[in-house]
Amino acid sequence: MKDLDKHLKILRLQADIHKQRAEIDAKYIKHSLKPTNLLAEFVAVLGQKQLYKLIFKYFFKKLKF
Protein backbone atom coordinates (compact mmCIF):
# COMPACT_ATOMS: atom_id res chain seq x y z
CA MET A 1 0.00 0.00 0.00
CA LYS A 2 2.85 2.42 0.81
CA ASP A 3 4.49 1.64 -2.51
CA LEU A 4 1.27 2.42 -4.35
CA ASP A 5 0.86 5.74 -2.52
CA LYS A 6 4.48 6.62 -3.24
CA HIS A 7 4.04 5.77 -6.92
CA LEU A 8 0.84 7.86 -7.14
CA LYS A 9 2.58 10.81 -5.47
CA ILE A 10 5.43 10.57 -8.00
CA LEU A 11 2.94 10.49 -10.87
CA ARG A 12 1.13 13.58 -9.50
CA LEU A 13 4.41 15.45 -9.17
CA GLN A 14 5.39 14.50 -12.71
CA ALA A 15 2.01 15.69 -13.97
CA ASP A 16 2.50 19.00 -12.16
CA ILE A 17 5.96 19.40 -13.69
CA HIS A 18 4.59 18.76 -17.20
CA LYS A 19 1.74 21.21 -16.61
CA GLN A 20 4.16 23.93 -15.46
CA ARG A 21 6.45 23.28 -18.44
CA ALA A 22 3.48 23.61 -20.79
CA GLU A 23 2.49 26.91 -19.16
CA ILE A 24 6.05 28.25 -19.47
CA ASP A 25 6.24 27.13 -23.11
CA ALA A 26 2.90 28.82 -23.85
CA LYS A 27 4.12 32.08 -22.28
CA TYR A 28 7.36 31.88 -24.24
CA ILE A 29 5.51 31.29 -27.52
CA LYS A 30 3.06 34.10 -26.76
CA HIS A 31 5.96 36.46 -26.03
CA SER A 32 7.82 35.37 -29.17
CA LEU A 33 4.83 36.05 -31.40
CA LYS A 34 4.48 39.70 -30.41
CA PRO A 35 4.84 41.96 -33.47
CA THR A 36 7.87 43.75 -32.01
CA ASN A 37 9.69 40.46 -31.44
CA LEU A 38 8.81 39.19 -34.89
CA LEU A 39 10.07 42.41 -36.44
CA ALA A 40 13.30 42.28 -34.42
CA GLU A 41 13.89 38.68 -35.49
CA PHE A 42 13.22 39.57 -39.13
CA VAL A 43 15.65 42.50 -38.99
CA ALA A 44 18.28 40.29 -37.33
CA VAL A 45 17.98 37.68 -40.09
CA LEU A 46 18.25 40.32 -42.81
CA GLY A 47 21.25 41.88 -41.09
CA GLN A 48 22.95 38.52 -40.82
CA LYS A 49 22.40 37.83 -44.51
CA GLN A 50 23.82 41.24 -45.43
CA LEU A 51 26.85 40.63 -43.22
CA TYR A 52 27.53 37.27 -44.89
CA LYS A 53 27.14 38.91 -48.28
CA LEU A 54 29.70 41.62 -47.41
CA ILE A 55 32.17 39.06 -46.06
CA PHE A 56 31.79 36.92 -49.18
CA LYS A 57 32.37 39.92 -51.45
CA TYR A 58 35.45 40.96 -49.45
CA PHE A 59 37.07 37.53 -49.69
CA PHE A 60 36.09 37.13 -53.32
CA LYS A 61 37.81 40.43 -54.19
CA LYS A 62 40.92 39.35 -52.26
CA LEU A 63 41.11 36.08 -54.19
CA LYS A 64 40.84 37.86 -57.55
CA PHE A 65 43.81 40.08 -56.67
C-alpha positions in Angstrom: 0.0 0.0 0.0 2.8 2.4 0.8 4.5 1.6 -2.5 1.3 2.4 -4.4 0.9 5.7 -2.5 4.5 6.6 -3.2 4.0 5.8 -6.9 0.8 7.9 -7.1 2.6 10.8 -5.5 5.4 10.6 -8.0 2.9 10.5 -10.9 1.1 13.6 -9.5 4.4 15.5 -9.2 5.4 14.5 -12.7 2.0 15.7 -14.0 2.5 19.0 -12.2 6.0 19.4 -13.7 4.6 18.8 -17.2 1.7 21.2 -16.6 4.2 23.9 -15.5 6.4 23.3 -18.4 3.5 23.6 -20.8 2.5 26.9 -19.2 6.1 28.2 -19.5 6.2 27.1 -23.1 2.9 28.8 -23.8 4.1 32.1 -22.3 7.4 31.9 -24.2 5.5 31.3 -27.5 3.1 34.1 -26.8 6.0 36.5 -26.0 7.8 35.4 -29.2 4.8 36.0 -31.4 4.5 39.7 -30.4 4.8 42.0 -33.5 7.9 43.8 -32.0 9.7 40.5 -31.4 8.8 39.2 -34.9 10.1 42.4 -36.4 13.3 42.3 -34.4 13.9 38.7 -35.5 13.2 39.6 -39.1 15.7 42.5 -39.0 18.3 40.3 -37.3 18.0 37.7 -40.1 18.2 40.3 -42.8 21.2 41.9 -41.1 23.0 38.5 -40.8 22.4 37.8 -44.5 23.8 41.2 -45.4 26.9 40.6 -43.2 27.5 37.3 -44.9 27.1 38.9 -48.3 29.7 41.6 -47.4 32.2 39.1 -46.1 31.8 36.9 -49.2 32.4 39.9 -51.5 35.4 41.0 -49.4 37.1 37.5 -49.7 36.1 37.1 -53.3 37.8 40.4 -54.2 40.9 39.3 -52.3 41.1 36.1 -54.2 40.8 37.9 -57.5 43.8 40.1 -56.7 
